[in-house]
Amino acid sequence: MIKKVLSIVAVSAAVVCFSCCSGDGGKVSNNGIFGELPAVADDYNQKCIDLLNNLQNSESKEEALKQLMIQSKQLDSMATVNFKAVIDTWADKTFPTEVAEGVPFKIISDFKYNPDRSKDDRLYFRAEIERTAKTGMGEGEYRLNHARVMFVDKDGNPLCTTNETLMYTLEEDWRKSSEPGSKSEVFTDIVFSKWNAEWLSKAAKFYIADSETDFYKLAKDTTKNAEKAYKQYIKDLGQQLTDKFK
């Protein structure tokens, strides 16, 4: 039973703690485009880690399970309040957005928080773009699925990537949807956690890049490796507690 509960709580709480996954090991600040949210996520996840580590000192499996359920519920409630307090300030906020050279888009409207698509800790953002060249699979045409969203810092250095990039035409006539001048809406999503909190706290803008460039691949690989280490940490932490109460 406790193994099942630990698995659910650990994943849902995004429990992870290791400085190597936070860029250069610096602190999470409130100076980026997301304000206090990365720090809020970082603090929440750290408290979840502390909880699971403290449960190692429980006298019995029953006591560990009881405290896990009580305290994790309290942490979730507190996090919900703190997350909402920040996100509620984003109603009219636009986030700086830039398109990389070589990607045939120009920004019509910067990314904004999209509450309709967002759920729990997965936050979606929406922007609008206009094509400056034809997109498609033909020779010389830009492949739309190469356009991906990532983040850069104030100096333009790559930080991390978002989870997915989705594009939907805004043209009434779909036959014109790939032509120069046609408009599309762009959606992308982020999960704020401890492993990416420092990067997101340094984010200066959303950056629509080409997924085939080394610039994007660097951010993608960094993101992928950090998330992989995060999942392993969760697995190891849960296994330690499970082994103690076999």
TINU-33974 format. One record per atom (N, C-alpha, C): residue in three letters; x, y, z. Coordinates in steps of 0.05 Angstrom, whole numbers, plus 32768, in hexadecimal, padded with zeros to 4 digits. Layout:
N
alaXYZ;...
This chain:
246
met80117FE88000;met800080008000;met801180198000;ile802580198012;ile803580318015;ile804580367FFB;lys804D80217FED;lys805C80247FD4;lys804B80327FBF;lys8031802B7FBE;lys801F80377FAB;lys801A80547FB1;val8016805A7FCB;val801180767FD3;val802980877FCE;leu8041807C7FD5;leu8059808B7FD0;leu805D80927FB3;ser8057807F7FA2;ser805A80837F85;ser804880997F7C;ile802F80997F84;ile801C80AD7F7C;ile802380C97F86;val802A80CA7FA0;val803180E47FAC;val804A80EF7FA0;ala805E80DE7F9D;ala807880E87F93;ala807580F37F77;val806780E67F66;val806480EF7F4A;val805381087F49;ser803C81087F57;ser802A811F7F56;ser803681377F62;ala804781337F76;ala8054814A7F84;ala806D81537F76;ala807681447F61;ala808F814B7F53;ala80A6814D7F66;val80AB81387F76;val80BF81397F8B;val80DA81337F80;val80ED81467F82;val810881427F79;val811B81567F86;cys8133814E7F8B;cys814681607F97;cys816281597F8F;phe816E81687F7D;phe818A81657F76;phe8193817E7F67;ser81A981897F71;ser81B281A37F65;ser81BB81A07F48;cys81C481887F40;cys81CE81857F25;cys81B981887F10;cys81A081877F18;cys818A818A7F05;cys817F81A77F04;ser818C81B87F13;ser818381D47F15;ser819881E67F08;gly81A081E07EF0;gly81B381F07EE1;gly81CE81F07EEF;asp81D882077EF9;asp81F282087F05;asp81F182077F23;gly81DA81FE7F2E;gly81D981FB7F4B;gly81D282157F59;gly81CB822A7F4B;gly81C482447F57;gly81A982437F63;lys81A1825A7F6E;lys8187825C7F7B;lys817182647F68;val8158825C7F70;val814182637F60;val813982807F68;ser813682917F54;ser812F82AD7F59;ser811382B37F50;asn810B82CC7F55;asn80F082D57F4D;asn80F382EA7F36;asn810A82EA7F28;asn810F82FF7F15;asn810782F97EF8;gly80FF82E07EF3;gly80F882D87ED8;gly80DC82DF7ED1;ile80D382D87EB9;ile80B982DF7EAF;ile80A282D27EBF;phe80A982BC7ECD;phe809482AE7EDC;phe809282B77EF9;gly80A182CB7F00;gly80A082D67F1B;gly80A682C27F31;glu809482BF7F44;glu809982AE7F5B;glu809382917F57;leu8086828A7F40;leu807D826F7F3D;leu809382597F3E;pro80AA825D7F31;pro80BF82497F33;pro80C782447F50;ala80CA825A7F60;ala80D182587F7C;ala80BC824A7F8C;val80A3824F7F86;val808D82427F94;val808E82247F8E;ala8092821C7F75;ala809482007F6E;ala80AC81F37F7B;asp80C282017F7C;asp80DA81F67F88;asp80D681F17FA6;asp80CA82047FB3;asp80C582027FD0;asp80B281EB7FD6;tyr809D81E97FC6;tyr808981D37FC9;tyr809681B87FC6;asn80A681B57FB1;asn80B3819B7FAC;asn80C781947FC2;gln80D581A97FCC;gln80E981A47FE1;gln80DB819A7FFA;lys80C481A58000;lys80B5819C8018;lys80AB817F8014;cys80A481787FFC;cys809C815C7FF6;cys80B481497FFB;ile80CB81527FF2;ile80E381427FF6;ile80E9813E8013;asp80E781548022;asp80EC8153803F;asp80D98140804C;leu80C081418044;leu80AC812F804F;leu80B48112804B;leu80BB810A8033;leu80C180EF802D;leu80DB80E6803C;asn80EE80F8803E;asn810680F2804D;asn810180EF806B;asn80F081008076;asn80E980FE8092;asn80DA80E58099;leu80CB80DB8086;leu80BC80C2808A;leu80CE80AA808F;gln80E780AD8088;gln80FB8098808E;gln80FD809380AC;asn80F680A780BB;asn80F980A580D9;asn80E0809B80E6;ser80CC809480D7;ser80B3808A80E2;ser80B7806F80F0;glu80A8806B8105;glu80AB80528115;glu809E803A8107;ser808B803F80F6;ser807D802880E9;ser8073803180CE;lys806C801D80BE;lys8060802280A4;lys8046803180A6;glu8036802A80BB;glu801C803680BF;glu801F805480C5;glu8033805A80D6;glu8038807680DD;glu8042808680C5;ala8054807A80B5;ala805E8087809D;ala8048808D808A;leu8036807A8086;leu8020807E8073;leu800D8093807D;lys800780938097;lys7FF580A780A2;lys800080C3809E;gln801A80C780A5;gln802680E180A2;gln802980EA8085;leu802E80D68074;leu802F80DC8057;leu801580E7804D;met7FFF80DB8054;met7FE580E4804A;met7FDE80FF8056;ile7FE381038070;ile7FDB811C807D;ile7FEC81348072;gln800681308073;gln80188146806C;gln8018814C804E;ser80168137803D;ser8015813D8020;ser7FFC814C8018;lys7FE681468026;lys7FCE81558021;lys7FD181728028;gln7FDE8177803F;gln7FE381938047;gln7FF581A28034;leu800A8194802A;leu801C81A08017;leu800E81A77FFD;asp7FFD81947FF4;asp7FEE81997FDB;asp7FDC81B17FDD;ser7FCE81B37FF4;ser7FBB81C97FF8;ser7FCA81E47FF8;met7FE181E48006;met7FF181FD8007;met7FFC82047FEC;ala800581F07FDD;ala801081F57FC2;ala7FFB82007FB0;thr7FE381F67FB2;thr7FCC81FF7FA1;thr7FC7821C7FA5;val7FC782257FBE;val7FC282417FC5;val7FD982527FBA;asn7FF282497FBE;asn800982597FB6;asn800B825B7F98;phe800682457F8A;phe800782457F6D;phe7FF182587F62;lys7FD982567F6D;lys7FC382667F63;lys7FC982847F68;ala7FD5828B7F7E;ala7FDB82A77F84;ala7FED82B37F6E;val7FFF82A47F64;val801182AE7F4E;val800282AE7F33;ile7FF682987F2D;ile7FE982967F13;ile7FD282AA7F0F;asp7FC582B17F25;asp7FAF82C47F23;asp7FB982DF7F1A;thr7FD282E57F1D;thr7FDD82FF7F14;thr7FE482FF7EF6;trp7FE082E87EE9;trp7FE782E57ECD;trp7FCF82EA7EBA;ala7FB982F27EC4;ala7FA182F57EB4;ala7FA683067E9B;asp7FB4831C7E9D;asp7FB9832E7E87;asp7FD7832F7E80;lys7FE6831D7E8A;lys8003831E7E86;lys800B83117E6B;thr801C831E7E5D;thr802883137E45;thr8045830D7E4B;phe804F82F67E40;phe806A82EE7E45;phe807A82F37E2B;pro809183007E2E;pro80A283067E17;pro80A782ED7E05;thr80A482F07DEB;thr80A682DA7DD9;thr80B782E27DC1;glu80C882D07DB8;glu80DA82D67DA1;glu80DB82BE7D8F;val80DF82C27D76;val80E282AD7D63;val80FF82AC7D59;ala810A82947D59;ala812682917D50;ala812982967D32;glu8141829F7D2B;glu814782A37D0F;glu814482897D00;gly813782897CE9;gly813482717CD9;gly811982647CDD;val810A826C7CF1;val80EE82627CF5;val80DC82787CE9;pro80CC82717CD5;pro80BD82857CC5;pro80A3828E7CD2;phe80A682987CEB;phe808F82A37CF9;phe809582C07D02;lys808082CF7D06;lys808282E87D15;lys806C82E77D2A;ile807282F37D41;ile805F82F27D57;ile804983067D54;ile803082FC7D55;ile8018830E7D55;ile801183157D71;ser801283017D83;ser800D83077DA0;ser801F82F47DB0;asp802C83007DC4;asp803E82F07DD6;asp802E82DB7DE5;phe803E82C97DF1;phe803182B47E01;phe802382C07E19;lys800C82B47E1F;lys7FFD82BB7E37;lys7FF482A07E44;tyr7FF082A27E5E;tyr7FE7828A7E6C;tyr7FCB82827E62;asn7FC782687E5E;asn7FAE825E7E53;asn7FA0824C7E68;pro7F8E82577E78;pro7F8282477E8E;pro7F7082317E84;asp7F6582347E6C;asp7F52821F7E62;asp7F6082047E5D;arg7F7882057E54;arg7F8781EC7E50;arg7F9681E27E68;ser7F9D81F47E7A;ser7FAD81ED7E91;ser7F9F81DB7EA4;lys7FAE81C97EB1;lys7FA281B77EC5;lys7FB781B07ED9;asp7FB181B37EF3;asp7FC381AD7F09;asp7FDD81BC7F05;asp7FF481AE7F04;asp800D81BC7F02;asp801781BE7EE5;arg800781B67ED2;arg800E81B87EB5;arg800181D27EAB;leu801181E67EA6;leu800782007E9E;leu800C82047E80;tyr7FF6820C7E72;tyr7FF882127E55;tyr7FF982307E50;phe800682367E3A;phe800982527E31;phe800282537E13;arg7FF7826A7E0B;arg7FEE826D7DEF;arg7FF982867DE2;ala800182847DC9;ala800A829B7DBA;ala7FFE829A7D9E;glu800182AF7D8E;glu7FF982AE7D72;glu801082B77D60;ile801382A87D4A;ile802982AF7D37;ile801D82B27D1B;glu802D82BE7D0A;glu802782C17CEE;glu803E82B67CDE;arg803982A67CCA;arg804E829B7CB9;arg805A82B07CA7;thr807482AF7CA4;thr808182C27C92;thr808B82B37C79;ala808682987C78;ala808D82887C61;ala807B826F7C62;lys807982627C4C;lys8068824A7C4A;lys807382337C5C;thr806182267C6A;thr8069820E7C79;thr805D81F57C6D;gly806A81DF7C71;gly806081C67C65;gly807781B27C62;met8072819D7C53;met808581887C4F;met809481897C34;gly808C819D7C24;gly809881A07C0A;gly80B581AA7C0A;glu80C281A97BF4;glu80DE81B27BF2;glu80DF81D07BF7;gly80F181D87C0A;gly80F481F47C10;gly80E081FF7C24;glu80CC81EE7C2C;glu80B881F77C3F;glu80C081F07C5C;tyr80B982017C6E;tyr80C181FD7C8A;tyr80AE81E97C97;arg80B981D57CA4;arg80A981C07CB1;arg809F81CA7CCC;leu808581CC7CCE;leu807981D87CE6;leu808081C97CFF;asn808381AF7CFD;asn8089819F7D16;asn80A581A37D20;his80B581B37D12;his80D081BA7D1C;his80D081D27D2F;ala80BA81E17D30;ala80B881F87D41;ala80B181EF7D5E;arg80C281F57D71;arg80BF81ED7D8C;arg80C482047D9F;val80B782037DB6;val80BA82197DC9;val80CE82127DDF;met80DE82257DE6;met80F282217DFB;met80F5823C7E0A;phe8107823D7E1D;phe810C82567E2C;phe8129825E7E2A;val812E82787E2A;val814982837E2A;val814A82977E41;asp8163829C7E4A;asp816782AF7E60;asp816B82CB7E54;lys817182DF7E65;lys817282FB7E5C;lys818982FF7E48;asp819C82ED7E47;asp81B282F07E34;asp81AE82DF7E1B;gly819782D27E1A;gly819182C17E02;gly819C82A57E04;asn81A5829D7E1B;asn81B082817E1E;asn8199826D7E22;pro819C82557E17;pro818782417E19;pro818482377E36;leu816B82337E3F;leu816682297E5A;leu815A820D7E59;cys8141820C7E52;cys813381F27E50;cys811C81F47E3C;thr811181DD7E36;thr80FB81DC7E23;thr80E081D97E31;thr80CA81DE7E23;thr80B081D97E2E;thr80A981BC7E27;asn809281B27E2F;asn808B81967E2B;asn808281917E0E;glu806F81A07E04;glu8066819C7DE9;glu805F81B77DDC;thr805F81B77DC1;thr805881CF7DB2;thr804281C77D9F;leu802B81D47DA1;leu801481CD7D90;leu800C81E67D80;met800681E27D66;met7FFD81F97D55;met7FE381F27D47;tyr7FD182067D47;tyr7FB782037D3A;tyr7FB2821B7D29;thr7FA982177D11;thr7FA4822D7CFF;thr7F8D823F7D09;leu7F8F82587D03;leu7F79826C7D09;leu7F6B82747CF0;glu7F7382687CD9;glu7F67826E7CBF;glu7F4C825F7CBC;glu7F38826D7CB2;glu7F1F82607CAC;glu7F21824C7C95;asp7F3182537C82;asp7F3682417C6B;asp7F5082327C70;trp7F4E82197C77;trp7F6682097C7E;trp7F7A82077C68;arg7F71820B7C4F;arg7F8382097C38;arg7F9782207C38;lys7F9282357C47;lys7FA4824B7C49;lys7FB6824A7C62;ser7FB282357C72;ser7FBF82347C8C;ser7FDD82327C8C;ser7FE8822A7C75;ser800582277C74;ser8012823D7C63;glu800282507C5A;glu800C82657C48;glu8019827C7C58;pro802B828C7C4C;pro803682A47C59;pro801F82B67C61;gly802082C17C79;gly800A82D37C82;gly7FF582C57C92;ser7FF482AB7C90;ser7FE0829C7CA0;ser7FE7829C7CBD;lys7FD3829A7CCE;lys7FD7829C7CEB;lys7FD182827CF9;ser7FDF827D7D0F;ser7FDA82657D1F;ser7FDC826C7D3D;glu7FCF825D7D4D;glu7FD3825F7D6A;glu7FE6824A7D73;val7FF782507D86;val800B823E7D90;val800782397DAE;phe800682207DB5;phe800382187DD1;phe801C82097DDA;thr8025820E7DF2;thr803A81FF7DFE;thr803681FD7E1C;asp804181E87E29;asp803C81E47E45;asp805581DF7E55;ile805481E57E6F;ile806A81E27E81;ile806081D57E9B;val807081C47EA7;val806B81BA7EC2;val808181C77ED3;phe807981D77EE7;phe808D81E37EF9;phe809481D07F0F;ser80AE81C97F11;ser80B781B67F24;ser80D281BF7F2F;lys80DE81AF7F41;lys80F881B77F4C;lys810E81B47F38;trp810D81A07F27;trp8123819C7F14;trp812681B17EFF;asn811081C07EFA;asn811281D67EE6;asn810D81F27EF1;ala810A81F37F0C;ala8103820C7F19;ala811882227F14;glu8131821C7F16;glu814682307F12;glu8146823A7EF6;trp814482287EE3;trp814382317EC6;trp812B82437EC1;leu8114823B7ECB;leu80FC824B7EC6;leu80FD82667ED4;ser810B82667EEB;ser810E82807EF9;ser812082937EEA;lys813082897ED8;lys8142829A7EC8;lys813782A07EAD;ala812082947EA6;ala811582987E8B;ala810E82B57E86;ala811782BF7E70;ala811282DB7E68;ala80FD82DC7E52;lys80FA82C67E43;lys80E682C67E2E;lys80E082AA7E24;phe80C882A77E18;phe80C2828F7E08;phe80D182927DEE;tyr80DB827C7DE4;tyr80EC827D7DCB;tyr80E382677DB9;ile80D8826E7DA2;ile80D0825A7D8E;ile80E882547D7C;ala80F3823C7D7F;ala810B82357D71;ala8106821D7D5E;asp811B82177D4E;asp811A82007D3D;asp812681E87D4B;ser811681D37D4C;ser811F81BB7D5B;ser813781AD7D50;glu813F81B47D37;glu815681A87D2A;glu817081B77D2F;thr816F81CD7D3D;thr818781DD7D42;thr819581D37D5B;asp81AF81D77D5D;asp81BE81D07D74;asp81B581E07D8D;phe81AD81F87D88;phe81A382097D9E;phe818C81FC7DAD;tyr817881F37D9D;tyr816181E67DA9;tyr816981CB7DB5;lys817981BC7DA6;lys818081A17DB0;lys818E81A17DCA;leu819F81B67DCF;leu81AC81B87DE8;leu819881BB7DFF;ala818581CD7DFB;ala817081D17E10;ala815F81B77E14;lys815981AA7DFD;lys814981927DFE;lys8157817C7E0E;asp817181787E08;asp818081637E15;asp818381697E33;thr818881827E39;thr818B818A7E55;thr817181847E65;thr815B818C7E58;thr814181877E64;thr813B81697E68;lys8140815A7E53;lys813B813D7E54;lys814C81307E6A;asn816681377E6C;asn8177812A7E80;asn816F81317E9C;ala8167814A7EA0;ala815E81537EBB;ala814581447EC3;glu813281427EB1;glu811981347EB7;glu811E81167EBD;lys8131810A7EAE;lys813780EE7EB2;lys814380EA7ECD;ala815580FC7ED5;ala816180FA7EF0;ala814D80FD7F06;tyr813A810F7F00;tyr812481147F13;tyr811380FB7F18;lys810C80ED7F03;lys80FD80D57F05;lys810C80BF7F15;gln812680BE7F10;gln813680AA7F1E;gln813880B17F3C;tyr813A80CB7F42;tyr813B80D37F5E;tyr812180CB7F6C;ile810A80D07F5F;ile80F180C97F6B;ile80F080AB7F70;lys80F9809B7F5D;lys80F8807E7F5F;lys810980757F77;asp812180817F79;asp813480797F8E;asp812980817FAA;leu811E80997FAC;leu811480A37FC5;leu80FC80927FCE;gly80EA808B7FBC;gly80D4807A7FC3;gly80DC805E7FCB;gln80F180547FBD;gln80FA80397FC3;gln810780377FDE;gln8115804C7FE6;gln8122804D8001;gln810D804A8017;leu80F780588014;leu80E380588028;leu80D3803D8028;thr80CF80338010;thr80C1801A800D;thr80D280038019;asp80EC80038015;asp80FE7FEF8020;asp80FE7FEF803E;lys80FC80078049;lys80FD80098067;lys80E67FFB8074;phe80CF7FFB8066;phe80B77FF08073;phe80AD7FD78065;lys80BF7FC8805A;lys80B77FAE804E;lys80AD7F9B8063;
